[in-house]
Amino acid sequence: MSTVHNNGIFPTLTPSYILAFQFSNWYPSFTRVSPKSTIIRPLGKDFKDYLESDSIFVPEGSEDVIVESTLSDDDDDDDEHEDIVTPERHFSFPELDERIRSAIREYEAVFPKLNFSSPKDASWVLPASSPLKCTSPADVYVLLKSSDFITYDLSIQSVFDELVLRKWYPVDHGREVRCFVRSDILLGITQRDTNFYDFMINPEVQKTIRTTVYRLWEGIVRPSWIFPQKDYVFDLLLTRDLSSGHVIDLNPYAPRTDPLLFTYEELCEVLSKAIEDASASRTFLPELRVIDSPHHPAATHNMPAYQHNRVPIEALTLSEGRSIVEFGEIWQEEVARAGREDDH
């Protein structure tokens, strides 16, 4: 059994335990039940420098379309004296660009993540109809550049060394669930997207989900988790008929992993009861928690996720119908213009 701290709420979070959740460490054991993915490594310091640099811009050569200048020779020379915000350092990653394009040719579209984190909070920078769908290196870069979530990976210098490109496909978030395993016991299941889905309140549907998740854990996830510490949180996307599913991600059983509709204190109580009755803990169907009403206190009422990470509406207006490069240039011009107005 795992050594614990915090009164038993969490396992000991050793470096070796956390590193087990680096994508390239767990993915090889789950390839048959997880979306197709390409791992690009190593990543150079210059790429980290780019992600940590100020403002949002794309590296040179990463766009798949030629952007023509809107300036003409007839423009007044006085324009040359206007303040123009440009990156202090120019970045270009031609080899990485080609490897990203190769993955896009294979998968048609991709969504990126780093060693541990994905830029889900930055989905607003790409079309709302296809969130996180990247069809060019520039899409990948601007998604990563706009994310707050990936700063966790950037803060761990010793392990920042891989870019993961996963095959993109449309996802029905109502079929996503998060599952908690502690001391090799499946403790609970929670709806992953905190919107209200009326089909989820059907008792038969809930029983089907509990049964399917337990069967997938017992038959696939549990034997595929090859690491010695049997504490983890895994995310599943269930099939339309709820009879099977795909492993989307694995996360450490740790405070930074959102327990969603549970608390870790509640899960600790479930663990204690399961340990007291060891024989029952191997066969019982874990509790499933769902948003059972539009008025549920955790319901987001169909509001966009991570809306606190989004940009002002002015930015969305400026981006309409423009490429990422065009948007970046116009946005910088607007920022500079606003700065000049504030000086007067």
N, C-alpha and C positions, 0 to 999 in steps of 0.2 A: 504494500500500500504506500502511497506517496507521503513523503514528509510534508507537513503543512505548517502554516503560520497564520496570523490574524485570526486566532481562535478557530482554525480549521476551515475558514471560508475559502481560502485559495491554497493551491499547492505551492511549494517552494519554486520560485521563478528563477532558475539558474540560467546562465547563458546558453548552455547546451540544450536546455528545454526550449527556450525561445527560438533558437536557431532551427529547431526541428520544423518550425512553421514557415521558414523561408521556402518560397514556392518551389525552387529546384530540389528541395529536400523531400517534400512529401508528394509532389506531383507524379513522379515516375511510378509510384505504387498505385496511383488512381487513374492512370491514363484511359483505361477502358470505361470508366464511369464518369469522366470529367470532360468538359469541352476541350477540343483540340487547342494546343498552345505551342508557341515557339518561344524559347528562352534565348535571349541575346546577352552574352557576357564575354568578357568583362566590360564594364562601362568606365570610361576614363574620367579623370578629375575635371577635365574641361566640360564634360557633360553635367557633372554635379555643379560646377561653377555657373553654367547656363541656367540650371533650374533655380539656383539661389540668387541669381542676379535680379536687379530691380526691374519693374514693369513687365508687361506681357508682350512678347514679340517672338517671331519664329526665326530659326537659324537660316542663313542664306542657303538657297538651293533646295529647301525642303518642300516648297510648293510645287504641285504638279501642273500648274497653269502659269503661263507667262503674264505677268502683271505689267501693263503698259502705263507709262507716266501720263498723268492728266494735265501736266504743265505744257504750255506751248511757248514757242520762241517769242511770242508777242507779249508775254507777261511782263509787268513792270519790274525794273531792276530793284525797286524799293523792297520787293518781296524778299530779296536776299537778306535783308537786315532783320526780318522777323525771326523770333525765337523758334527754333525747331528742336523738339525733344527726340534725340536719337540715342540708342544704346551706347554706353561708354565703351563697350567692347563688342567686337563682331564675332559671331560664332558660326561655325559651319561643320557639319558632320556627314560628309559625302558617303563614307563607308556605312555608317549607321543608317543613313537615308536608304541606301540600296537594300540593306537587310530588312528594313521595315517594308519597303515596296515589294520585296520577295514574299514576305508573309502575307501581304495584302493580295498579291496575285494568287496565292494558294487558297486563302480563306475568303476572298472577295471583300471582306471588311474585318477590322479587328477592334478590340478594346484593350487598352494597356493597363499594366500595373507595375509597380516596382517589387522588390523582394517580398514585402509584406502587404503593402497598402495599395488600394486602387483609388483613382481620382473621381469617385462617385459624386463628390460634392461640387465638381466643376462641369457637370453635364450641361449646364446652361450655355456653355460656349459653342456647342454644336447644335444642329437643328433639333427642336423639341420632338419632332416626329421620329427621330432615330437617336435617342440619347446615347452617348458614349461610342457612337459608331464612327470609326476613323477609316478614311479611304485615302489618306496621304500621310507622309511623315509629318507635315505641318499640323495636321489634326492631332496626332499623337503628342507632339511637343506642346502645343498650346493647351491641351487638356491637362498634361502633367504640370505645366507652368502655372496654371490657374488654380491648382488644388491646394488646399490646406492639409488634407489628409496625408499626403505623401511626405510631409515634413518629418513624420516619424522615421521613415526610412532614411531620409537625408541626415538625420541626427545621429545615425549609427554608422560612423565612417567605416568601421571594419567590415560591415556586411553590405554596404551599398555597392553592388556589382552586377545587378542583372535587371534587364528590362524584359517584361513578359508581355507577349502579344497573344491574346486569346481570340479565338474565332468569334466574331460578333454574330448574334442572332437576336431577334425580338424576344423579349421575356415578359411573360405574364406574372407580374409581381405577386398576384394573389395566390400563386402556387409555391411561393418560396417559404421555407421554414428554417429556423435555427434550432439546433439540437445540442444539448449539454451533456458531456460525458465526464464523470469524475470517478477516479479509482476503478475504471473499467465498468462503470455502471451508467446506463443511459437514464439520466435523471428527469429530463423534461424537454418539451418541444414548444416553441413559440412561433406564431405568425411573424414573418420577418418584415413585411411591409405594414406599417401601422395605419393603413386605411381600412375602412369598413367594407367587407365583402360579404354580401348576404348569404352566399352558398356556404360560408364557413360556419354559420350558426346551426346548420342541420346536424343533429346528433349522429346520424349514419355516416355523413361525410367526415365528421370528426373521428369516429371510430376507424374508418377506412384509413385516414391519414396516420393515426397512431399505429395501426397495424402495419402499414406500409413502411413507415419510418423505422419501426423496431426491426422488421424483417431486413431492410436494407442495411441497418447498422450491424445486425447479427451476422448477415451473410457476406457483406462487402466491406463496410467501413472498418469494422472491428478487426478483421483479419488483415486488412491492408495497412493499418496503422502499425508500423514496424518499430516504433521507438519505445524505449523502456517505460517512460512515464505515461500512464494511461489516463491523462487528463487533457481534454480538448473540446473545442466547440466546432461543429461542422454545419455548413449551410447546404441545403438541398433545394433543387428545383424539381418539383414533382411533375410527372407527366399529366396530360389533360385528364386521363381517367383515374388519376391518383393511385395507380397500381405500381408505379416504379418511380425512379428519379435519377438525377445527375448530381454529383458532388460539385458544388460551385467553389467552395472555399473551406479552409481549415484555419482556425485561430486558436491562440493559447487561452487556456482557462485562467483569465487574468482580468484585472479591473478595466483595462483599456478595451476589452471586448464587450460590447453592449449586450446586457442580458435582456433587453427589450421588455417583454411583459412579465418577466420574473425579476426578482432581486437575487443577488448571490447569497444573501442570508436565507432566503426561502429554499434555494437549491441545497444549501448546506443542511437544512432540516430534513429534506428528502433523503440526502445521503446518509444521515445518521439513522433514520428509520430503516433504510435499505440494509445498512450494515448490521443492525440488530436482527433482521430477518434475512440472513444471507441467501437462503434457498429461494425466497420470494423475489429477491432483487434480480434474479437472473431470468425471470419469466414475466414480470408484471409489465403492462403497457404503461409507458410514462404519461404524465398529464400533458394535455395540449391546451395552451392558452391562446385565445383569439380575441380580436376586437369584435365583441358581440352586439354592438349597437353603434349607430352613428354618434351617440352621445357619450361613448366610452371615454374616460378621462385621458387615455393615451392616444385616442384617434386623432389623426392629422386632418380629418375632414377634407380629404382629397387636395390638400395644399401641397405644393411642390416640396419635395424633400430637400433638406439642407438650404432652405431659402435664405438663411442668415449668411451663407457664403456667396450669395449672388451679387451681381453688379447693379448699379442704378438703371432704371428704365431707359435713361438717355443712351446708355451704352448699347442696349438691345436695339433701340431705334437706329442708331448709327450703323449697326452691323447688318441691317436688313439688306439682302441682295448683294453683299460684298464678300470677297474672299477674306481669309484671315489676314493676309498682308495688308490689303486695302483697309480693313477695319482697324488694324493696329496703327497705320499711318494717320488715319482720320481721327482716331481717338487721341493720339498724342498731340495732334494739332489743336483739338478741342481743349485738352488739358492746358496746353501752352496759352491758348487764347484766354481761357478763364483766369490764368495766372496774371496775364497782362492787365485784364480788367480789374482784378483785385488790387493791382499796384496803383491804379488811378483814383 
